[in-house]
Amino acid sequence: MTAATCSVCELHAESTFRIEGMDCREEVALLERRFKNLTGLEDFAADLMGQRLHVKYDAAKLSTSTIVDAVADTGMRAWLEHEAPIVGSERQARVRQALVWTSGVALAAGIALEAIGARVPIGPTAAHEAPIALFVVALAAGVGVTIRKAWSALRVGSLDINVLMTIAAAGAAIIGQWSEAATVVFLFAVAQTLEARTLERARSAIRALMDLTPADALVRDAAGERRVSVDDISIGALIVVRPGEKLPLDGDVVAGQTEVNQAPVTGESLPVEKAPGDGVFAGTINGRGAIEVRVTRLRRDTTLARIIHLVERAQAQRAPSQALVERFARVYTPAVILLAIAVAVVPPLAWHLPWQAWTYRALVLLVVSCPCALVISTPVSVVAALAGAARKGVLIKGGAHLERISRVRCVAFDKTGTLTRGRPEVVDVVALNGGRASAVVGLAASVEQRSTHPIAQAIVDHAAAANIQSAAADGVVSLSGRGTEGSVGGRRILLGNHRLFEERQLCSPPLHERVATMNASGRTAVLVAHDEQPIGIIAVADRPRETGEAAIAMLRRQGIESIAMLTGDGRGTANAIAAELGIDEVRAELLPEDKVAAIAELKKKYGAVAMVGDGINDAPALALADVGIAMGAAGSDAALETADVALMSDDLLRIPYTFRLSGATVRNIKMNLAISVVMKAAFVVAAVAGVATLWMAVVADTGASVIVIANALRLLRAD
């Protein structure tokens, strides 16, 4: 999309282009060279893995068509992202494939004829010329695309892999190594195809998310039911989703009940029950019940669409290790080319060694000088990890955050809604003066039936779950900050906090002691009185999530030195939750600014710190932490935008998964770098020593790229 804002003499614009043919860092370098002196260009960023180009420019001086033409000068094709893609000619693709096959067949025939001529006397001229003719055919058939790309690189003053391969093949032919020249061209053509297909598999991981939503939906209106393209459906439309169908758009259920598999968006393993009033997400799968959904978001604004957009944006960001590798590559290639020139010239001139042998060694070095496998080793690992995490409902905002997670030594959790469920529950009922617990709950529920206070709802829900009957109370009065009172069966029922009972002089030493014990264990005491006589205490608490203890234990096993809890709740409640979950440090009764100070202290003490919260109330602390992790982000736009890592569900086990993935990604990157560096170093030595041949160098160069990509793809299945 293009967005522009006018000023006095400039028209600032920003566009995103799709780029066909950008498969290696070499192509990005070509774009950088071509764009260097483009009038009106302000900034641009190339997304190698996403095959996108993000351009900021002055629209008064530079047009999108000029940008497209500049890309074409490098041998690639570009079109605006929101436009229909430029479809390559199928005939051209078939012709290229046929030429590669022709090159391979001619090469094989030439090698076979050469081998036969060495054993069978068929005449010296035929034995020599026939294989060469076949090698020339192999060269001509296989070198076309390479020469075209090499010419595009030379036009912008770049020595890329295509130029180096062309020089190597031409040099081998000049010194009479026709079989080597043909082998280099054929293997390079095959290698480019194989590498592009392997890289495409990595790219397709995120595209799979786009295929989660159906192309049309069943819309119900005054005219009846009909199938409509999701692009033509507006907000407020009513859609019908049948059992087993995927939901096409975000919306609210208005009729029907069902279970929805939300794994594609949130990563939750179990289906979630949905009833009227509940929200549903595009891309999730309906269960056994038919439902009617009122659309709340257009296709481009659905939660799934936003996730895809944010993941693609994250993939375009360079990780720190990637920037380091690219700086190394900028030195490595010129250094090896200079070494190749020295190898070709110095030994023959200084020591009168044979020109042909040392020229051949220099040609091998030219092939080895391409750093493609080295440069791609980091981004392909990051892309695979980000896509794999997105499939499991974990949205990581880029390679920098992914790498930083592996350095975290302390994790700080908010309590309410993060470590706990965020809603109070009745955990105990104590009857006093010979009464029954069920009677205490029934009377309390009668008074609280119409209240919207969370504690009141907890009491009403507990009564319903225990099948305790509760008649509606009369004359209910809310006592602000203290409790509620009303009449049930002509008798006054009072329920509230300890302060209310102290004011009404209903509190006795034994009652006071029971309340103090409950408060110390992290429970909130709701006292109940019947005609000015205390009859019971209902203990209410915000319970820890079921997976909390396991998640914290996993984090500790993964090398996290300290787990901290930051909460605004009282110390008694905080200590009780911490003891139950196994938390090391507790900081209670904190205001938002106190949480920020606590994060700063933890960073001084442990180094890198991650903060886990809801992404909204904890925004300042999340921002200060080295890594901010927001939970339950599927329903929160703010959390999706502000956090470094957004967990689409409330499953705490996704946090240790994120740390495991980060560690696995860093190890994967190091392994890829090691594979690339070792293979390059080995072939530099082998080339100078005269051990390596041209075809071996081509196989090693491409083999390293394929191995690196295949190794990175393992991160898609990381658990």
N, C-alpha and C positions, 0 to 999 in steps of 0.2 A: 504494500500500500504506500502511496505517496502522500505525505503531509507537508504542507508549506505554510510559512508565516511571512508576511511582508514587513519590510522595514523601509527606510528612506530610499536606499539604492540597492538593496539586496533582496533576494527572494530565496530564503533558506528552505531546503527540501531534504527529505530523507526517503530513500527507496530501497526495497529489497529485491534482488534479482536471483532467479534460479540460474545456475551455471552448469552446462553440460560439458563434460570432459575434464572437470577439475578433480583428479584422482590422486594427486600427490602434491607434496609441498613445492615441488619444482614448478607446477602450474601456478601456484599462489605467488611464487617469486616472479613469474612472468607477468602476472597482473600488477604486482607492485612496481615493476620496472616500467610497464606501459602507462600506468596511472600517475607516475611520478610528476610529469609535467603537464597534466591535463588541466586546462584552464577552468576555474570555477569549482574544482574538487576541494572539499574541505577535509573530509576524512572518509576512510572506508575500512571495513573489516571482512576478511574472507573466512567463511565457515567451511573448512575442508570436508568435514564429515557430513554436514548437511547440504553440501553443494549449493551454498548460498553466498551472496555478496551483499553486504549492507553498506550503502553509500550515502554520505551526507554531502550536499553540494549546493551551489548557488544556482538556482533554476534560471536566473537571468543570463547566466553565462554558459551554462552546461545543461544539455537536455538528456533525457533518458535514451534517446536514439543514438546520441553521440557515445554514451557509456556502452551501449550494446555494440556499437561499431568498434570501440576500443577493445572490448573483450574479444571480438571476432579477429582482431589483429594478432591475438595470441594463439589463434587456432581453436578457440573454444566458442561456445554459443551461449547467449544470455537472453532472458526474457523476464519481464516483471512478474513477481510471484503471484499476483492476483489475476494475471492473464492466462489464457489457455496455453499450455506448454507447446513448444516447438517440437513436433514429432519428427524424429529422424526417419529418413526413408528406409523402409524395410528392404528395398532392393539394394540400397547401398550397404546395409548390414550384411545381406547375403553375399554381395560381391566381395566384401572384406573377408568374410569367413571362407569363401571359395578360394581367394588368393592365398590365405594362410595354409589351407589344405594343399593347394598346388605347390606352394613353397616346400611343405613337408614331404610331399610325394617325390618332388624333383630332387630334394636333398637326399632322401633315402635311396633313390635310384642311383644318384651319383656316387654315394658312398659304396653301394653294392657293386657298381660297375668298376669302381676304383679297386675294390678288394679282389674282384674276379680278375682284373687286368694284371694284378700283382702276382697271380698264381697261374693264369692261363695265357699262353703267348698268342695274343690276337692282333699283333702289330703295334709297334711303338707309337705311331701317330694316333691310331684309334684309342689305344689304352690311355693316352694322355688327353686328347681333345674331347672325347665323348663325355667323360666325367665333368670336365670343366664347363662344357656346354650346359649340362644339367645343373651345375652349381650356379651358373649365371642365371638360368631360369628361376632357380630358388631365390636368388638375390632379388631379381626383378619383381617377382611375385610378392615377396614378403617385406620389402623395404619402403613401399609407397607411403604408408601412414607415418612411418618413422621420419622419412625425409620431409613430409609436409609439416610435422610438428617441429622438426629441427629448424626449418626455414622460419617458422613463426617465432621461435626462440631467438634466432639470430637477428631478426628484424627489430627486436627490442633489446638487443645487446646482451643476451643471456646464453650461457653454456649449460644447457640442461642435459638430462640423460639421453634425450633423442639425438642431440648434437654429438655427444660423446660416442653413442652407439654407431652413428653414421660414420664418424671419423674412424672408429675401430674397424668397422666392416670394410670401408674404403682402403684403409691402410693394409689390412690383411690381404685384400685383393691385389694391391699394388706390389706387395712383396711375394706374391705368388701363392698365398695360402687361401686358395679359393674355397676349399671345403670348410675352413675355419670361418671365412667371411659369411658363407651361406648358413652355417650352423648358428652363428651369432644372430643373424637377422631372423631366422625362423624361431629360435628359442626366445628371442626378445618379444616377437609378435605373440607367441603362445603365452609367455610370461605376463605380458600386459593384459591379455584377456583374462587369465586366471586370477591375477591380482585384482582387477576391476570387479570380477564376480565375487571374490571373497570379501572385498571391501563393501560391495553392495549388500551383502548379507548382514554386515554390521549396521549399515544404514537402515535396513528394512526392519530392524528391531523396534525402532520408535514408530515407523510407519504402521506397524501392526496395531498400534493403539488407535490409529485413525479409522481402521476397519471395524472397530467395535460397534459403531452406531449404524443402524439400518439407513438406507437411502430414502425411504418413505415411511409414512405413518398412516394409520387408520383414523381419520378425522370424523367426528360426529358433530353435525350442526342441524339447522332447520331443514336442510335438504336431504338429511339422512347420513349414511356412512359412506365414505369414499377414501381411496388411497390418494395421498398428496405427498409430493416431494417435501422433505424436511426443510429445504431452503425456502419454501413458499408458505410455511406455517408461521403465524404471528403469535405474539404473547397473548395469553388469554384463551387460545383455542383449546377445545376439548378433544383429547385423543384417547382412543381405546387400545389397551394393550392386552392381548390374549395370553393365555398360559404358555410359557416357554419362549415367548418373544423377547427380543431385546428392546429396551426403552430407547426411543429415538431422541428425546429431548429431556431437559430438566423440567420438573414440575411438582405439583402437589396432588396427592391422591384425593379425589372428591367422592369416589364411590368404589366399593369393593374392598376385599381384604386378601392379602397374599403374603408370600415370602419372596424377598428379592435377593438374588446373589449379587452382592456389591463388590466382589473380588476384583473385577476389572478396574475399579476406581479407587477403592479403599484398601484392597488387599485382604479384607476379612475373609476367613475361611468358611464361616457359617452364614447361612442366609439370615436376613434381617426381616422381621415381621413388619408389614406396612398396612396401615388402616387410614381412613379419611383424616386429612390434616397432616399426614406425614409427607416429607419431601422425598423425591426419588431423583436419580441421576441418569443422564444419557449414557448408554453403553452397558448398563447393568442388565441383568437377566431376570425376567419375571418368573415366578414359580407357578403353582398350580391354580391360582385364582385369577380371574379376569378383573382388571381395574380400569377406572376412568381417571385420567390425569389432566389437570389444568396446567398448560404450558406457562412456565415462568421465565424461560430464557430462550433466546434464539440460538440456532445451531453454533454460530461463531462465538457465543458467550457461555456455552455450557461449561460445567466444571471440567469435563473431560477435555474439551477444546482448550481451556485455559491451561490444563496440565500439559498437554502436548506442546502448546506454545512456549511454556516456561521451560520444559525439558529441552526443546530445540534451541532456545536462547541460552540455556546452560551449556549445551554441547558446543556452542560457538565460542565460549569463553576459554581462554588458554590457561591451563594449569601451570603453576610455577615451574615444575620439572620440564614441561613442554617448551617454555621460553628459554630455559637453560640449554636444552638439546638443540634448539634452533640456532642459538648463538654459536654453539660448538660446530654445527653443520656449516655455518657460513665461513668458518675457518678451515674446516676439514677438506671440503671440495677443492678450493684453490690450492691448498697445500699438496694434495695428492696429484693434481694436474701439474704443478710445478715439479713434483718428484718424477712424474712420468716424462716430462720434457728432459729433465736431467738424466734419467735412465736411458733415454733414446740417444742423447748427444754425448754425454761425458765419457762413458766407457770406450766407444769407438774412437773419439778424439784423443783421449788421454792415454789409453792402453792399447789402441789399435785392435780392439775386439770387433767381431763381425757386426756390421750395421743391421743386417736383417734380423739377427737373433735379439738384439737389444731394442730394436724398433718394435718387435713383436711383444716383448715384455712391457714396453711403454704402453702399447695398445691395451694390454690386459689391465694395467693400472688405470687407464681412462675409464674402463668399464666399472672398476672397483670404486672409482671416485664418487659415484652417485650415492647420496646419503638417504635415499627414500625410506628404507626400512628403519633407519635410525630416527628419522623425523616423525614417522607415523606411529612409532612405538608407544608414545604417550597418549595422543588423542584417541586412538582406536580403543585403548583400554578404558579411558574415561567415558567415551560414548557408550560402550558396552555396559559399563557399571551403572551409568545414569538410566539407561533404558531398562536394565534388569530391575533396578530399584523402583522405577515408575510402575512396572508390572505388579510389584508387591505393595503398591500404595505408599511408597516413600519418594517424595519429590526433593531431589538435591539440586541446589541452584547453580552448580558449576564445578569444574575440576578443582578449583582452588579450595572450595569448601570440602570437597571429597577428600583431598589430601590432608587438609587441616584436621579433620576428624581423627585421623590416625595418631595425631600428636596430643590429643586431649588426655589429661591426667586426672581431672576432677569433673564430675557431672553434678550440677545443681538442679534440683527439681522444685517447681512450685508444688504446693500440696493440693489445694482444692481444685478438683476437676482434672488434675494431672495424675498424681499418685492415688487420689481418691476418686470416687465416682462423681463427685460434685453435687450429690443430692443426699439429704439426710434420710436415714432409715431407723425404724424402731429396732433396737438391739436387745432391750430387756424391759420387763414390766415387774415392778415390785408392789404387791398389795399390802396395805397397812390395816391394822386394827381388825384382823380376821376377815377381810374382804377377799374377793376373787379377782384375779388378774384380768379375766375376760370382762368383768363388770367395769373395771377401771377403764379399759380400752373402749368399751362400748359407750360409756358416758362421755369420754373425751372426744370420740369421733362424732357423737351427736352434736356437740357444741361447735366442732371445727369443720362441719360439712361444707359450709359455704365460704370458708376462708381460702385465700390463695397463698398464704404464707407457706414456705417449703416445709417447715416442721409440722404445720397443720396437715398438709397433704400427706406427709409420712405417716401420721397417726391414722388418717382416713384409709390410706392404702393398706396399712397393716391390719386394720379391722376387716377390710374386704377380703384380704388374703386368708385371714383366719376364720372367715365366715361368721364374724361376730355382728349381730344385728345392732343397728344404731338408728333410732328415730330422730327426726329433725328437731332441734331445740327451738324454743321460743325466746323472744326477747334477747337475742344474742348481742352483746356489746363488746367491742374491741377495746382493750386497755392498752393504749399505745406503749410499746416497749416493755410491756410486762406480761400480758396474756389475754385471756378471753373469759367471759362468763355468760351464762344463759340458763334457761329453765328446761328441765326434762321431767315430764310427768308431774309438774307442779313444784318440783324441788330445784333449788339453785345449785348449779354446778360451776365451780371455779377452777380454772387451770392456768398455770403460768410459771414464771421463773421463781427462783428463791427469793429475789427481792420483793416480789408481790406478796408472797406468803409472810415475809418479815413485816411488811407494812400492815397487813391484815391481822398480825399477831397470831398466825396459825402455825408458826414454826416452833418446834420443840428441839431440845438438844439431840435426841436420837435421829430426828428427821434431818437436822443440820449436818450431823455426822455422815448420814447416808449420801446426802447431796455432795458433800465435800469429797467423799470417796469416788463418786461417779465423775465429778469434774477432774479429779486427779488422773483418772484413767482415760481422759479424752472424750467423755460423753457429756451431752447436754441433758440436764434433768428438767423434765416437765412435771410439776407437781399438780395433783388433782384433789379437789375437796368437794364434799357432798354435804350441803347445808352446814357450812362452816366447819366441817370435820374432815381432816386429811384422810384420804382413802387409798392413795397410791402414788407411785412415781413412775413415769415413763421415761426410759433412757433412750435418747436419740443420738445417733452419730453418723458422720460421713465415712462410710466404710472404704478401706483400701480396695483398689482394683484387684481382681483375682490373679492377674499376671504380674503384679507389682513385685512380690518377693522373688519370683523366678527371674524377672528382668534385671533386678539389682544384683542378684547372685551371678548372673551371666556377665554383667559389666565388670564385676570384680575379677572374675576369672579371665577376662580379656585384657587385664592390665590396668584398669582404672584404680588409682590409688585411694580416692576418697569420693563418697557419695554424700551430698549435702541436701538439706531441705530448707527452702526459704518460704516462709508463710506469714501471713498477717494474723493467723489464729493465735489463741492463747498457748502458753508454753505447755500446759498439761495435755491438751489435745495433740499438739505437735509431737511431744515426747512419746505419747501412746502410739501414734501412727509410726514413728521412727523405730520404736522398739519392735513393732510387729513386722516391719519390712526389712529391718537390718540396716538402717541408715546410720552413717558415721557422725555427721555433724548436723545439729539442729539450730536454726536461727528463726525465732518466733517473734510475733508481735511487730512485724516489719511493715512500714509504709513503702509505697513504690520506690521512693528515693533511697530508703534503707536497703532495698534489694540491690539497687545499683551499687551502693557502697560495699555490700557483701560480696558481689561478683568481683569488684576491684580487689578486695582483700584476698579472695580465693585465688585470683590470678597471680598475685604477689607470692602466695604461699606454694602453689602447685605448678604454675606455668599456664599452659593452655586449659581453658575451662569451657565446658558446654553448658548451656542453660536450657531446660525443658519447661515450657509453659503453654499457655493457650494462644499465644501470638497476638493478643490484644491488650489485656490488662498488664501483661508482663513485657510489653514492647521495649521499654527502656533497658531492662536487664538483658533481654534477648539481644538487643543491639550492642551492648557493651561486651557480652561474652564473645569468645573467639568463634564459637559456633552456636547459633540460636536455633532451637528445635521447637516447632509448634505442633501440638497434637490436635487431632480432630479437625484438620484444615479443610476437609471436603465441603463443609458448610460455611466456611469463612473466607471471603475474598481477602480480607485484611491479612489473615494468617498466611495465605498463599503468597502474598506480595512481600510481606515484611521478613519472614523467617529465612534463614539460610537453608534449613531442612524442614519440610512440611510433611507430617505424617497424616495421611488422609483419613485414618481411623483413630480410635482411642486405644489401640492395642499397644501396651508398653513393650511387648516383645519386639516390636519393630525398631526400638532404640538399640538394643544389642545387635540386631541384624545390621543396622546402619554402620555400627562400629566394625563389625566383622567384614562388611563389604569394603569399607574404607581401607582396612588393613590388607585385605586380599588384593585390592586395586593397586596399592602402593607396591606390594610384592610383585604383582603382575608387571607393572611398569619397569621395576628394577630388572626383572627377568628378561623382559623384551629388550631393554637397553643392553643388557649383558650379551644376549644372543646377537644383536646387531653389531656391537662393538667388537666382540670376539671374532665373528665371521669376517668383518671388514679388516681387522688387524691381521688375521691369519692370511687373508688373500693379498694384502699389501706385501707382506713378507714373501709369500709364495710367488707373487708376480715378479718381484725384484730378483728372487732366487732362480726364476725360470722354471719353476715347478708347475705353476698354474697355466692353463690354456684359456683362450678367449671364451669358449663355450662353458668351461667350468666356472668362469667368473660371472657369466650371465645367469647360470643356474643358481650360483650362490647368492647373487644379488637379489634375484626374484624369490628364491627359496626363503631368504631371510624375511622378506616382506610377508610372504604367505604364512610362514611360521608365526611371526609376530601377530598377525591378524587373527589366525586360528587360536593362538594362545589367549588373546584378549577376549574372544567370543565366549570363553569358558565363564566369564563373569556374568553373562546373561543367566546362567543357571546357579549362581552362587546363592547359598542359603544362610 
